[in-house]
Amino acid sequence: MRFDGALVYDKNGKPLSSYPGAETYLEKAHLEEGATVNYYGKPKYMNWYHRNTNKKAVFYNIGKSGYVLGYNVVSLDDKGTLSVYRNSYVYDKNGKRLKKYQGSKSNTLIRKGTAVNCVGKLNEMPNTDKNLPKFYYFNTGIQRTADKIIWPSYHTVKGKQY
């Protein structure tokens, strides 16, 4: 797993003051941009204490009681990765929502902020084009400039995009 810079959190969603291999930044453990670490198990949906508010967010276990926020993941398993913008369900090729995915009902919901490997080609075009595709994002996590618009391939089934 590779990051766009990330704080390291404990199992309660609070930033750690130190973590092996992390720098200390403003009294918090911080992994630098481009850092690569292993992750263990599936993403975990838990409390996140952010700006004095308690929210729910997706975290990845990086071992030694450390977790990183899913939004900070740039790459899983060295593959192209996207962060899910809103809670989403898994559908089949006909646009029908699956009742089970990978053997479990719980796998049919992908939580907001989860990093997922991108299947298929990522298309790109300059940020000056007026005819934007329906689903797109700016590639700021990797390039640090929003000079290109990138979108994943998607399919239209019965007038809806998947």
C-alpha positions in Angstrom: 0.0 0.0 0.0 1.4 3.4 -1.0 0.3 6.8 0.5 -0.2 10.4 -0.4 1.1 11.3 3.1 -0.9 9.9 6.1 -1.3 10.2 9.8 -1.2 7.0 11.7 -4.2 6.3 14.0 -4.9 3.9 16.9 -7.8 1.4 17.0 -10.1 4.1 18.3 -9.5 6.4 15.4 -7.2 8.9 17.3 -3.9 10.0 15.9 -0.8 8.3 17.4 2.1 10.4 18.7 4.6 7.9 17.5 4.8 4.8 15.2 7.8 2.7 14.1 9.1 4.1 10.7 6.9 7.2 10.8 8.1 10.8 11.3 6.6 13.0 14.0 4.8 16.0 12.6 3.0 18.4 15.0 3.2 15.8 17.7 1.5 13.1 15.5 2.9 10.1 13.7 3.0 10.8 10.0 4.0 8.6 7.0 5.6 10.6 4.2 4.2 10.9 0.7 5.2 7.8 -1.3 5.7 5.6 1.8 5.0 2.0 1.3 3.7 -0.3 4.0 1.9 -3.7 4.3 -1.7 -3.9 5.3 -3.5 -6.7 7.0 -7.0 -8.0 6.5 -10.0 -6.1 5.1 -10.7 -2.4 5.5 -12.2 -1.6 8.9 -15.1 0.9 9.3 -14.6 2.7 12.7 -14.7 6.0 14.5 -12.4 8.8 13.3 -11.8 11.8 15.5 -11.3 14.6 13.1 -11.2 18.3 13.9 -12.9 17.7 17.3 -15.8 15.7 15.8 -16.4 12.0 15.8 -17.2 10.6 12.4 -17.1 7.1 10.8 -14.4 6.3 8.3 -12.6 3.4 6.6 -9.2 2.5 7.9 -6.5 -0.1 7.0 -4.6 -2.0 9.6 -0.8 -1.6 9.0 0.2 -3.6 12.0 1.8 -2.8 15.4 -1.6 -1.2 16.4 -1.5 1.3 13.6 -4.2 2.2 11.1 -4.3 4.6 8.2 -7.3 6.4 6.7 -8.6 4.9 3.4 -8.7 8.3 1.8 -4.9 8.5 2.0 -4.2 5.3 0.1 -2.8 5.9 -3.4 -2.1 2.3 -4.4 -3.1 -1.1 -3.2 -0.9 -4.0 -4.3 0.8 -1.7 -6.8 -2.3 -1.4 -8.9 -4.3 1.7 -9.9 -6.5 2.7 -7.0 -9.6 4.9 -6.6 -11.2 6.0 -3.3 -14.9 5.4 -3.2 -16.7 8.8 -3.0 -20.0 7.5 -1.4 -21.3 4.3 0.0 -21.8 2.0 -3.0 -23.2 -1.5 -3.7 -21.7 -4.2 -6.0 -23.7 -5.0 -9.2 -23.5 -7.7 -11.8 -23.0 -7.0 -15.5 -26.7 -6.6 -16.0 -27.1 -3.8 -13.4 -28.6 -6.1 -10.8 -27.4 -5.5 -7.2 -25.7 -8.6 -5.8 -27.0 -10.2 -2.6 -23.7 -11.8 -2.0 -20.2 -10.9 -3.2 -17.1 -13.0 -2.5 -19.2 -15.4 -0.4 -20.7 -12.8 2.0 -23.6 -10.4 2.3 -21.3 -7.8 4.0 -19.1 -7.6 0.9 -21.9 -6.1 -1.2 -21.5 -2.7 0.4 -18.3 -0.7 -0.3 -18.0 2.1 2.3 -17.2 5.7 1.4 -13.4 6.3 1.6 -12.5 2.7 0.8 -9.6 2.3 -1.6 -10.4 -0.1 -4.4 -8.2 -1.4 -7.2 -9.3 0.0 -10.5 -10.2 -2.6 -13.1 -9.7 -1.5 -16.7 -8.2 1.5 -18.3 -8.1 5.0 -16.8 -8.7 7.6 -19.4 -7.2 11.1 -19.3 -7.6 14.4 -20.9 -6.5 18.0 -20.3 -8.4 20.0 -17.7 -9.4 22.6 -20.3 -12.0 20.4 -22.1 -15.7 21.5 -21.7 -17.2 18.0 -22.5 -16.5 16.3 -19.2 -17.4 12.6 -18.7 -20.0 11.9 -16.1 -17.6 10.3 -13.6 -14.2 11.9 -13.3 -11.6 13.1 -10.9 -8.5 15.2 -10.8 -5.3 13.3 -10.4 -3.9 15.4 -7.5 -2.8 12.5 -5.3 -0.1 11.4 -7.6 0.9 14.5 -9.7 0.3 17.3 -7.2 -1.3 19.3 -10.0 -4.8 19.2 -11.4 -3.7 19.6 -15.0 -5.5 16.4 -16.2 -8.9 15.0 -15.7 -9.0 11.2 -15.3 -12.0 8.9 -15.4 -12.4 5.1 -15.1 -14.1 3.1 -17.8 -17.8 2.5 -17.1 -20.7 0.7 -18.6 -24.2 1.9 -19.3 -27.0 -0.6 -18.5 -30.6 0.4 -19.0 -29.6 4.1 -18.9 -27.5 3.9 -15.7 -23.8 4.0 -15.5 -21.8 1.4 -13.5 
